[in-house]
């Protein structure tokens, strides 16, 4: 990627360097190869790089990927969105928007790839010198394989049409970078099939390392990549590939391994996340002591850029605990101007302000949780070889029963045909996974297109699938720097 690859490489290494504060992230001129080698000279440096990679993942997934998928989806209304967010909301982004999503999603995603590649390059060199720390090396390398897989997968979702857009997934994906590129390398786009093959290969390598460590089915800390996280992401990847039976198998393993978070803890799982992790947590990102993220979009006492579409509450049954996450009720500790009012809001990212420690007053975004596995399992049962409509509905009933605080046997969910069950799955994915980075990708992977309700205040409410606007343009900075880069169809004339 010539200039762009070089910039991503240097910035990622600056973020990984030990002892650097946020204020020094842009001060990257003196980061060179000697410094890189010194940083990875021992296992402590490798482990530090692994922690830094998790931090890069927080920035990308929370501040870029989820935001992009939901603003372009069908569940939000504009309140006072910024210019870049409005361009996305109204499907008007262009390659020249170098200070917006086309650049930021690309650069922050490839920072993760770069960080992972450095770990995977330098990690094996430490085995001979530090044999007593081989387990730590294996663990950090497993983290790197997973993070590289997740970054490539997410980048492909953002910049390429879905896997089944062509019969053999031979359409353009994103560059697959599985090595540390040189400053003058030009890296072309791989096909979507090649991207997914790399993603699955990396996940399997990560899982193999976790198996060797005895952690294939163990989550020591939901804030770090684990064996179950590899299986859960693999289930999502297979779902997107329409490998229904493979997705069902992986999802079933996670459903058997981890219980759903009880109804009594459901709201606090989001709003008091530092204290209530949620028993269903597979991988979530630790936002402790951060000031960025999705809360900047949704806080009624701050910028308040987006609100739930007015039709969203109607998706839920009375008494559904999830409804509590769409009405913001000011707490007694807040300013008097807000008292006595309520506000429509996405409270999944609004921590309780009464939490005493300011650094814990954050929301830890989910990457993977067991509720998603129930939904993947249901979709796989319906569309796969089992064609088990009743089993799929049972999966949905388990989520609804938890939400209502009743026994599964008390949940009524009538259906007659496969289409009926598929519609129930679509509705339940919106109700359970809304505002967690699935909205846009669920639409296009299923070929549904955009169909925002009449109450949505966007300029564009409907777009038939397929359409070039469902994916981001390659930013003009990349197009200029990389002479082998090919622009996405529909954006070539700029």
C-alpha positions in Angstrom: 0.0 0.0 0.0 2.9 2.3 -0.5 2.3 5.5 1.6 -0.9 4.2 3.3 0.6 0.9 4.5 3.6 2.8 5.8 1.4 5.3 7.8 -0.7 2.5 9.2 2.4 0.5 10.2 4.1 3.4 12.0 1.0 4.6 13.8 0.1 1.1 15.0 3.7 0.6 16.4 3.5 4.0 18.1 0.3 2.8 19.8 2.0 -0.4 20.9 5.2 1.2 22.2 5.5 0.8 26.0 5.0 3.9 28.2 3.3 6.0 25.5 0.3 8.1 26.5 -2.7 9.1 24.4 -1.1 12.5 23.9 1.9 11.0 22.1 0.0 8.8 19.6 0.6 11.3 16.8 4.2 11.7 17.6 5.4 8.9 15.4 8.4 10.2 13.4 11.0 8.5 15.5 9.4 5.1 15.5 11.8 3.0 13.4 12.8 -0.6 12.9 15.4 -0.6 15.7 12.7 0.6 18.1 10.3 -2.1 16.9 12.8 -4.8 17.3 13.7 -3.6 20.8 10.1 -3.6 21.8 9.6 -7.2 20.9 13.0 -8.3 22.3 11.3 -10.1 25.3 8.0 -11.7 26.3 7.0 -8.7 28.4 7.2 -6.5 25.3 5.2 -9.1 23.3 2.5 -9.2 26.0 2.4 -5.4 26.1 1.8 -5.4 22.4 -1.0 -7.8 22.9 -2.7 -5.5 25.4 -2.2 -2.6 23.0 -3.8 -4.6 20.2 -6.9 -5.1 22.4 -7.0 -1.3 22.9 -6.8 -0.8 19.1 -9.8 -3.2 18.8 -11.8 -1.1 21.2 -11.2 2.0 19.1 -12.1 0.2 15.9 -15.1 -1.8 17.0 -16.7 0.7 19.4 -15.7 4.0 17.7 -15.9 2.9 14.1 -17.5 -0.4 13.2 -20.6 -0.5 15.4 -21.2 3.2 14.7 -21.0 2.7 10.9 -23.3 -0.4 10.9 -26.0 1.2 13.0 -26.1 4.7 11.5 -26.4 3.2 8.1 -29.0 0.8 9.4 -32.7 1.0 10.0 -33.1 1.7 13.7 -32.0 5.3 14.3 -33.3 8.8 13.8 -31.1 11.9 13.5 -31.2 14.3 16.4 -28.1 16.6 15.9 -25.7 14.4 14.0 -22.3 15.7 12.9 -21.5 16.3 9.3 -19.8 13.0 8.7 -22.5 11.0 10.5 -25.1 12.8 8.4 -23.4 11.8 5.2 -23.5 8.2 6.3 -27.0 8.4 7.6 -28.2 9.8 4.3 -26.0 7.5 2.1 -24.0 10.4 0.6 -20.4 9.4 1.5 -17.8 9.7 -1.3 -14.2 8.7 -1.7 -13.1 12.3 -1.1 -14.5 12.2 2.5 -11.1 11.6 3.9 -12.0 13.0 7.3 -14.9 10.6 7.7 -15.8 6.9 7.6 -14.2 5.9 4.3 -10.8 6.7 5.8 -11.3 6.1 9.5 -12.7 2.6 9.2 -10.0 1.6 6.8 -7.1 3.0 8.8 -8.2 1.9 12.2 -9.0 -1.6 10.9 -5.6 -2.0 9.3 -3.9 -0.7 12.4 -5.2 -3.9 14.1 -3.9 -6.0 11.2 -0.5 -4.4 11.5 -0.3 -4.9 15.2 -1.3 -8.6 14.8 1.3 -9.1 12.1 4.1 -7.7 14.2 3.2 -10.0 17.0 3.0 -13.0 14.7 6.4 -12.0 13.1 8.3 -11.4 16.3 6.6 -13.9 18.7 8.1 -17.1 17.3 11.6 -15.6 17.6 11.1 -15.6 21.4 10.5 -19.4 21.9 14.2 -20.3 22.0 15.3 -17.5 24.2 12.4 -17.8 26.7 11.2 -21.4 26.7 9.8 -21.1 30.2 7.4 -18.5 28.9 6.2 -20.4 25.9 2.6 -20.4 27.1 2.5 -16.6 27.3 3.9 -16.5 23.8 1.3 -18.9 22.6 -1.5 -16.9 24.2 -0.5 -13.6 22.7 -0.1 -15.1 19.3 -3.6 -16.6 19.6 -4.8 -13.2 20.4 -3.1 -11.9 17.3 -4.6 -14.5 15.0 -8.1 -13.7 16.3 -7.7 -10.0 16.0 -6.3 -10.2 12.5 -9.3 -12.4 11.6 -11.8 -10.0 13.1 -10.3 -7.0 11.5 -10.2 -8.6 8.0 -13.7 -9.8 8.4 -15.1 -6.4 9.6 -13.2 -4.5 6.9 -14.6 -6.9 4.2 -18.1 -6.2 5.6 -17.6 -2.5 5.3 -15.9 -2.3 1.9 -17.1 -5.3 0.0 -20.5 -6.7 -1.0 -21.6 -9.7 1.1 -20.1 -13.2 0.6 -23.0 -14.5 -1.6 -23.1 -11.4 -3.9 -21.5 -13.7 -6.5 -22.0 -17.4 -6.7 -18.4 -18.2 -5.9 -17.5 -15.0 -3.8 -15.1 -14.0 -6.5 -16.0 -10.3 -6.2 -13.6 -7.8 -4.8 -12.9 -7.9 -1.0 -10.2 -6.0 0.8 -6.4 -6.5 0.9 -5.4 -9.5 2.9 -2.2 -8.6 4.8 -0.7 -11.6 6.6 2.9 -10.3 6.8 4.7 -7.1 7.8 4.7 -5.1 4.6 7.6 -3.0 3.4 7.2 0.7 3.0 7.1 0.4 -0.8 4.8 -2.5 -1.1 1.7 -2.2 -3.3 -1.0 -4.5 -2.0 -4.0 -5.3 -4.2 -7.5 -6.3 -3.1 -8.2 -10.0 -2.6 -11.5 -11.6 -3.5 -14.1 -12.0 -0.8 -13.6 -15.7 -0.9 -9.9 -15.2 -0.2 -10.6 -12.9 2.6 -12.9 -15.3 4.3 -10.5 -18.2 3.8 -7.8 -16.2 5.6 -10.3 -15.3 8.4 -11.2 -18.9 9.0 -7.6 -20.0 8.8 -6.6 -17.4 11.4 -9.4 -18.4 13.7 -8.5 -22.1 13.5 -4.9 -21.3 14.2 -5.9 -19.2 17.2 -8.2 -22.0 18.5 -5.5 -24.6 18.0 -3.2 -22.5 20.3 -5.9 -22.1 22.9 -6.5 -25.9 22.7 -2.8 -26.5 23.4 -3.1 -24.2 26.4 -6.2 -26.1 27.7 -8.4 -23.1 27.0 -10.5 -24.1 24.0 -13.7 -23.9 26.2 -12.5 -21.5 28.9 -13.0 -17.8 29.4 -10.7 -16.5 32.1 -11.6 -12.9 31.3 -14.2 -11.7 28.9 -12.1 -8.6 28.1 -9.5 -10.8 26.3 -9.7 -13.0 23.3 -10.3 -16.7 24.3 -11.0 -20.1 22.7 -14.8 -19.6 23.0 -14.4 -16.2 21.3 -12.8 -18.0 18.3 -15.7 -20.4 18.0 -18.2 -17.6 18.4 -16.7 -15.4 15.7 -16.3 -18.5 13.4 -20.1 -19.1 13.9 -20.8 -15.5 12.7 -18.4 -15.8 9.8 -20.0 -19.1 8.7 -23.5 -17.5 9.0 -22.4 -14.7 6.6 -21.0 -17.4 4.3 -24.4 -19.2 4.4 -22.6 -22.3 5.8 -25.7 -22.9 7.8 -24.8 -26.2 9.3 -21.3 -25.1 10.3 -22.7 -22.0 11.9 -25.3 -24.1 13.8 -22.6 -26.4 15.2 -20.3 -23.7 16.5 -23.2 -21.7 18.0 -24.6 -24.8 19.7 -21.2 -25.3 21.5 -21.3 -21.8 22.9 -25.0 -22.2 24.0 -24.1 -25.3 25.9 -21.0 -23.7 27.5 -22.4 -20.4 28.8 -25.8 -19.4 30.2 -27.8 -16.4 29.2 -27.5 -13.4 31.6 -30.5 -13.5 33.9 -33.2 -10.9 33.4 -32.4 -9.2 36.8 -28.9 -8.4 35.6 -29.7 -7.7 31.9 -29.9 -3.9 32.1 -26.9 -3.6 34.4 -24.9 -5.8 32.0 -24.9 -2.8 29.7 -25.2 0.2 32.1 -22.9 -1.1 34.9 -20.7 -3.2 32.8 -17.5 -2.9 34.9 -19.3 -4.5 37.8 -21.8 -6.8 35.9 -20.0 -8.5 33.1 -23.0 -10.8 32.2 -22.7 -14.6 32.3 -23.3 -14.7 28.6 -20.3 -12.5 27.8 -17.9 -14.1 25.3 -15.9 -11.1 24.3 -16.5 -7.5 25.2 -14.1 -4.5 25.1 -12.8 -2.8 28.3 -13.6 0.9 28.1 -12.3 1.6 31.6 -10.9 5.2 31.7 -11.9 6.1 28.2 -13.8 9.1 27.0 -14.6 8.1 23.4 -17.1 5.7 22.0 -20.8 5.3 21.3 -22.0 7.1 24.4 -21.0 10.3 22.5 -23.9 9.6 20.1 -26.6 8.8 22.5 -26.3 10.8 25.8 -29.3 13.3 26.1 -27.2 15.4 28.5 -24.4 15.8 26.0 -24.3 15.9 22.2 -27.3 13.5 21.7 -26.7 13.0 18.0 -29.0 10.0 17.4 -32.1 8.6 19.0 -33.9 5.3 18.5 -36.4 5.3 15.7 -39.9 6.0 17.2 -41.1 2.6 15.9 -38.5 0.7 17.9 -40.4 0.4 21.2 -43.3 -1.2 19.3 -41.1 -4.2 18.5 -41.3 -5.3 22.1 -44.0 -6.9 24.2 -45.1 -5.1 27.4 -42.9 -6.0 30.3 -39.9 -6.8 28.1 -36.8 -5.8 30.1 -35.1 -4.6 26.9 -37.5 -1.7 26.7 -35.7 -0.1 29.6 -32.7 0.4 27.4 -34.6 2.8 25.1 -35.8 5.4 27.6 -33.4 7.6 29.5 -34.5 8.7 32.9 -32.2 11.3 34.5 -30.8 10.2 37.9 -30.9 12.3 41.0 -27.2 13.2 40.6 -27.8 15.0 37.3 -28.5 18.7 36.8 -31.9 20.0 37.7 -32.7 21.0 34.2 -33.1 17.3 33.3 -35.2 16.2 36.3 -38.8 15.2 35.7 -38.1 14.5 32.0 -37.6 11.3 30.0 -35.7 11.0 26.7 -35.6 8.4 24.0 -32.1 7.1 23.9 -29.9 4.0 23.2 -29.1 3.3 26.9 -26.9 0.3 26.0 -24.0 2.8 25.9 -25.0 5.1 28.8 -23.6 4.0 32.1 -25.3 4.9 35.3 -24.0 8.3 36.3 -24.4 7.4 40.0 -21.4 5.0 39.7 -19.0 6.4 42.2 -15.7 5.8 40.3 -15.6 8.0 37.3 -13.2 5.7 35.4 -15.8 2.9 35.7 -18.6 5.0 34.4 -18.3 3.5 31.0 -20.0 1.0 28.7 -18.0 -2.0 27.6 -19.2 -2.8 24.1 -19.9 -6.4 23.1 -18.1 -8.1 20.3 -19.6 -11.5 21.0 -22.2 -12.8 23.4 -24.3 -15.9 23.8 -27.6 -14.3 22.8 -26.2 -13.9 19.3 -25.4 -17.6 19.3 -29.1 -18.4 19.9 -30.0 -16.3 16.9 -27.3 -17.8 14.7 -28.4 -21.3 15.8 -32.0 -20.5 15.0 -31.2 -19.2 11.5 -29.0 -22.2 10.8 -31.7 -24.6 11.9 -34.2 -23.0 9.5 -32.0 -22.5 6.5 -29.6 -25.5 6.9 -30.0 -29.2 6.3 -32.0 -29.8 9.5 -34.9 -27.5 8.4 -36.0 -27.6 12.0 -38.5 -24.8 12.3 -39.7 -25.9 15.8 -36.1 -26.0 17.1 -35.4 -22.5 15.7 -38.5 -21.1 17.4 -37.4 -22.7 20.7 -34.2 -20.7 20.4 -36.2 -17.5 20.0 -38.5 -18.4 22.8 -35.5 -18.8 25.2 -34.5 -15.1 24.5 -38.0 -13.8 24.9 -38.6 -15.8 28.1 -35.5 -14.3 29.6 -36.6 -10.8 28.5 -40.1 -11.2 30.0 -39.0 -13.1 33.1 -41.2 -16.1 32.4 -40.8 -19.8 31.6 -40.2 -20.8 28.0 -43.4 -22.7 28.1 -45.3 -19.4 28.7 -44.1 -17.8 25.5 -46.4 -18.0 22.5 -44.8 -17.6 19.0 -47.2 -18.8 16.3 -45.8 -19.7 12.9 -46.9 -21.8 9.9 -44.1 -21.6 7.3 -40.4 -21.1 7.0 -40.9 -17.5 5.9 -42.9 -17.0 9.2 -39.9 -18.2 11.2 -37.4 -16.2 9.2 -39.4 -13.1 9.9 -39.4 -14.0 13.6 -35.6 -14.3 13.5 -35.3 -10.9 11.8 -37.5 -9.3 14.5 -35.6 -11.0 17.3 -32.2 -10.0 16.0 -33.4 -6.4 16.0 -34.8 -6.7 19.5 -31.9 -8.5 21.0 -28.9 -7.2 19.0 -30.1 -3.7 18.1 -27.4 -1.0 18.2 -24.6 -3.6 18.6 -23.2 -3.4 15.0 -25.5 -5.8 13.2 -28.2 -3.7 11.6 -26.7 -2.9 8.2 -24.9 -6.2 7.7 -28.1 -8.2 8.6 -29.9 -6.3 5.9 -27.5 -6.8 3.1 -26.3 -10.4 3.8 -29.9 -11.5 3.6 -30.5 -9.4 0.5 -33.3 -7.3 2.1 -32.0 -3.8 1.3 -32.8 -0.7 3.4 -36.4 -0.3 4.5 -36.6 2.4 7.2 -40.0 3.2 8.6 -42.0 6.3 7.6 -41.2 7.9 10.9 -37.4 7.9 10.1 -36.2 11.4 9.4 -33.4 10.4 7.0 -33.3 11.7 3.4 -33.1 8.1 2.2 -35.5 5.6 3.7 -35.5 2.8 1.1 -32.8 1.4 -1.1 -33.3 -1.9 -3.0 -30.6 -4.5 -2.8 -28.1 -4.7 -4.4 -26.8 -1.1 -4.4 -23.2 0.2 -4.4 -24.1 2.5 -1.5 -24.4 -0.4 0.9 -20.6 -0.5 1.1 -18.1 2.2 1.7 -15.9 3.7 -1.0 -12.2 3.2 -0.8 -10.9 6.6 0.5 -9.2 8.9 -2.0 -6.0 9.0 0.1 -5.7 5.2 -0.4 -6.5 5.4 -4.1 -3.8 8.1 -4.6 -1.2 6.2 -2.5 -1.8 2.7 -3.9 -1.5 2.3 -7.7 -3.0 -1.2 -7.7 -6.1 -0.3 -5.6 -9.4 -0.7 -7.4 -12.3 1.6 -6.4 -15.7 0.1 -5.6 -18.3 0.1 -8.4 -20.4 3.2 -8.3 -17.7 5.4 -6.9 -15.2 5.3 -9.8 -16.2 8.6 -11.4 -15.3 10.9 -8.6 
